[in-house]
Amino acid sequence: MKLAEYFRPGGMGVLATAGNGGAVNTAVYAVPQIIDEETVAWGMTEGRTYRFAKENPHAAYLYFAPGKGMKGIRLTLKLKEIETSGEVLEAVRARAAETVGTKAGAAVKYVAYYKVVETRDLV
């Protein structure tokens, strides 16, 4: 199954990051931008997730598909790069503004690209 086929409209996910000192952070995140079969991206604000991503490149994402049952996917991730401009960032900002509100779109300052190291079923 292609990576994009796991992410259906109406689902939600949790991105987990950890700082250098071992502190763990979890945050509700929208489905990622699928760049290719090995790369996903999310927009980020100046929050803890962004700060921890800069400190530690390892992260994980749990996606819960809409509907009955426990369908979804787990992604093990490694940060590739963070950008402060570009088409993907603009697309993320636009999607955030449309789905959450204009303030949310304006708050997105970065786009973080992650290599998908491993995929596993949710359960």
C-alpha positions in Angstrom: 0.0 0.0 0.0 1.3 3.5 -0.9 2.0 5.8 2.1 -0.6 8.3 1.0 -3.4 5.7 1.0 -3.2 5.3 4.8 -4.2 8.9 5.4 -7.9 9.4 4.9 -9.8 12.7 5.5 -11.2 13.0 9.0 -8.4 11.2 10.7 -6.0 12.6 13.2 -2.5 12.0 14.5 0.0 12.5 17.3 3.6 13.5 16.7 6.0 12.6 19.4 9.4 14.2 19.8 12.1 14.2 22.5 14.6 16.8 23.6 18.3 16.2 24.2 17.6 15.8 28.0 15.1 13.1 27.4 11.9 15.2 27.9 9.1 13.8 25.7 6.5 15.9 23.9 3.4 14.8 22.1 1.2 17.0 20.0 -1.9 16.5 17.9 -0.9 17.1 14.3 -2.7 16.9 11.0 -1.9 14.3 8.4 1.5 15.0 6.9 2.3 16.3 3.5 3.4 13.3 1.5 6.5 14.4 -0.4 7.4 10.9 -1.7 7.3 7.3 -0.5 10.1 8.0 2.0 9.5 11.6 3.0 6.7 13.3 4.9 6.5 16.9 6.2 4.6 19.0 8.8 4.4 22.7 9.4 5.6 23.8 12.8 5.3 26.9 15.0 7.8 28.2 17.6 6.6 25.5 20.1 8.1 22.6 21.9 7.8 20.2 18.9 10.0 22.4 16.8 12.5 23.0 19.6 12.8 19.2 20.2 13.0 18.5 16.5 16.1 20.7 16.3 17.7 19.0 19.4 16.9 15.3 18.4 16.2 14.1 14.9 14.2 11.1 16.0 10.4 11.2 16.2 7.3 9.0 15.8 3.8 9.7 14.4 0.6 7.8 15.2 -2.3 8.2 12.8 -5.9 7.2 13.7 -8.1 6.7 10.6 -11.7 7.8 10.9 -14.4 5.3 11.4 -14.9 2.2 13.5 -12.1 0.1 14.7 -8.5 0.8 15.4 -7.2 1.4 11.9 -4.2 3.6 11.2 -0.4 3.6 11.0 2.7 4.2 13.1 5.6 5.9 11.5 9.2 5.9 12.9 10.8 9.1 11.6 14.2 10.8 11.3 14.5 14.5 10.6 16.0 15.4 7.2 15.8 19.2 7.2 13.8 22.2 8.3 12.9 25.0 5.9 11.7 28.5 6.5 10.3 29.1 3.1 9.1 27.4 -0.1 6.1 25.9 -1.7 5.5 23.2 0.8 5.5 25.7 3.7 3.0 27.9 1.9 0.7 24.9 1.2 0.9 23.9 4.9 0.1 27.5 6.0 -2.9 27.7 3.6 -4.2 24.3 4.8 -3.9 25.4 8.5 -5.6 28.7 7.8 -8.4 27.0 6.0 -9.0 24.2 8.6 -8.1 25.9 11.9 -8.1 29.6 11.2 -6.0 32.5 9.9 -4.1 32.9 13.1 -3.0 29.2 13.0 -1.9 29.6 9.4 0.1 32.7 10.2 1.8 30.9 13.2 3.4 28.2 11.0 7.0 29.4 10.6 8.7 26.2 9.5 8.3 23.0 7.5 10.1 19.9 8.9 10.9 17.1 6.5 11.2 13.6 7.9 12.5 10.4 6.4 10.1 7.5 7.1 12.4 4.9 8.7 9.7 2.3 9.4 5.9 1.9 9.1 3.8 -0.4 11.2 0.1 -1.0 11.7 -1.6 0.9 14.5 -2.5 -2.3 16.3 
